[in-house]
Amino acid sequence: MIQIAVLGYGTVGSGVVEVINKNQKEVSKKAGVGIAVKYILDLRDFPGDPMEKCVVHDYDVILNDPEVKIICETMGGVEPAYTFSKKALLAGKSVCTSNKELVANHGPELISIAKANNCNYLFEASVGGGIPIIRPLNSSLTPERIDGITGILNGTTNYMLTKMDEDGVDYAQVLAEAQQKGYAERNPEADVEGYDACRKIAILSSLVYGKTVRYEDIYTEGITKISKEDFLYAKAMKRSIKLLAMSKDMDGSCFAMVAPFMIRSDNPLYCVKDVFNAVCVHGNMLGTTMYYGRGAGKLPTASAVVSDIIDCAKHQGKFIFCFWDQEKVTLSSKEEMCWKFFVRVKGDKDSCGLMKAFGETEMINIPECQDEFAFITDEISEKEFEERIKEVSGVITRIRMND
Ligand code: HSE
């Protein structure tokens, strides 16, 4: 029997306990040994909870108990999760986490401490919730030179964009609805500004390059400026708008970005709706593989954490190789990246300077938006677009297109 401790008895932590208890037979069979929760660390007490007796408030009780071999960190945030995880690894206890903030900030350091102490720091649940994506990158896809990852990595914003698309509602209304349903936080910044997706693509990119992609270096744009009118245009073009997190390796020049894109209906990510996430990974031998499922939520995320617990149990005293060094990757600037741009302009197309700036372009008009027009540029670099768009007056918005 392996004893484990769960740090943080919130949504994911209580989910981990539920998965272990409900699927006890499967978990112990696949781990090759029984797994039992000995401690739950939380500031609160949980009177009446079946796990009430396992709750402790002092982390040292867990750290100093030699019976505890695996620690499951589901606290979120950098501190005290970082200090607790580091202490556990230094003591030779493996750590499994769902904490993308901590992994994006300190992942390579914690992995190297795990390696030095013959234990593991695993983080399957930190990206894509219940979707297996870290393990495929670390094992199944190892023969590949991966040159591109494009994903929908945030469930909250995908839910919001789906609602705007399907129900024709505006951003403020859909945000209120998402908050009411408990998808969006009271302070929704991390999701709607793209910060959450940015940390997740930083983690995936780091695993692809084997070095550290700093999330601070990733150009990130959220969905706060997307309106219901943008979706009317998208629909007229048989497209939708998705918040994409992408990472590209262009012959050694690495690039990563998070931004809303208009995507075509034949793009596999077009069908990813509501809180679902999906990640497309392109390898030079295999081509594209796609990973799809529930990117958030109690049991899907907990299931991914428990998959790591099982891996740790199977590899006691043995480090599972993970390619992620502390050396930093220098990302290319977005200025050289090329795409088509969709642009909405208020007023008249003959007097706004469009012809002079962009020449002949594809025009889009929809009956719902009478006092404006829209156009699509040829594929041009971000730098060129920014220079030319300055010459056009009355620009309402611009959205990149992923063709
Ligand atoms: N806020 C995140 C999301 C939770 O909406 O995807 C999972 O990381």
Boltz pocket constraint, residues with backbone or C-beta under 6 A from the ligand:
constraints:
  - pocket:
      binder: B
      contacts: [[A, 125], [A, 126], [A, 129], [A, 153], [A, 154], [A, 155], [A, 156], [A, 157], [A, 183], [A, 191], [A, 196], [A, 295], [A, 296], [A, 297]]
      max_distance: 6.0
